[in-house]
């Protein structure tokens, strides 16, 4: 089972609106990859183009080196799980999961075996005769997942699959879905607007805005080393200060924020002296301690191995 | 210290360091904020260079 997906120069318009504006992405085989962004950023449209539900205006989509653009949706080795589950209400759990196999004219024994395996994977082996309305939201989503996995897709696309679930169930399913992905080894492309969800489950995350990819990286990279202000503020809380670069030395960059002087470690992006920049610090990276009796550190916060300030 | 918000594993505080406002997450001790973390107390905030990140302006 491979599953390396490559998007290049992908563009999609709806009338005058640009939904996807030149997206380049490489998703690795067996990876849990998330497209993360606010509503209208182009993540679902990108997913729908991979699935074949939308045709790109420009760009290419390759799966394991093979172009998918001219392949109709039902011929692509991909499957999609939707937020709305899209189960057949008149079919029981077994028949919902078996539907795709029967469409492929699989034999009776094979259907029984593969549906049984898929339902065991999602821990619903004892509920085969239930109808969707007799299941909780989380159980319905598991049926949708089993129905998608039973066809053994090379890539599984998931469009906000936990969006309709309550917070507690969502957290539980996040862990289960991540374990399941590791077990089956299928490439997962997961669309979400939930930062915590993306950071919890993904091997890598692409942060999107206005149809463009702002940054791709591991959860740790996009959180700790955001490429810009939008990524920094979209992924959790960030202290942000406008600063001016005053000097560049071996120990780092000296910046001023109003009256305050800070030393910032060098990064791969180094501005020029005099340039106005933003300085970011995550709240958990600010060390706070009580002021010792008689201690006077001066009125201003400074940086450095021993730098400190009064709060 | 201007504001204190208990968040379970840590407590979020908003500090005013001579006009520079900053938010910090202080780890709780056995589920409780450290005793010295009270509104109005004088605190020291340390920002290591490695804790800071430069972003395009």
Interface residues (C-beta under 8 A of the other chain):
Chain A: X224 X225 X226 X227 X228 X229 X232 X237 X239 X240 X241 X242 X251 X252 X253 X255 X257 X258 X259 X260 X262 X263 X264 X265 X267 X269 X270 X271 X275 X276 X277 X278 X279 X280 X281 X282 X283 X284 X285 X286 X287 X288 X289 X290 X291 X295 X297 X299 X300 X301 X302 X303 X304 X305 X307 X308 X309 X310 X311
Chain B: X1 X10 X12 X13 X15 X16 X17 X18 X19 X20 X22 X23 X24 X25 X26 X34 X36 X37 X41 X42 X43 X44 X45 X46 X47 X48 X49 X50 X51 X52 X53 X54 X55 X56 X57
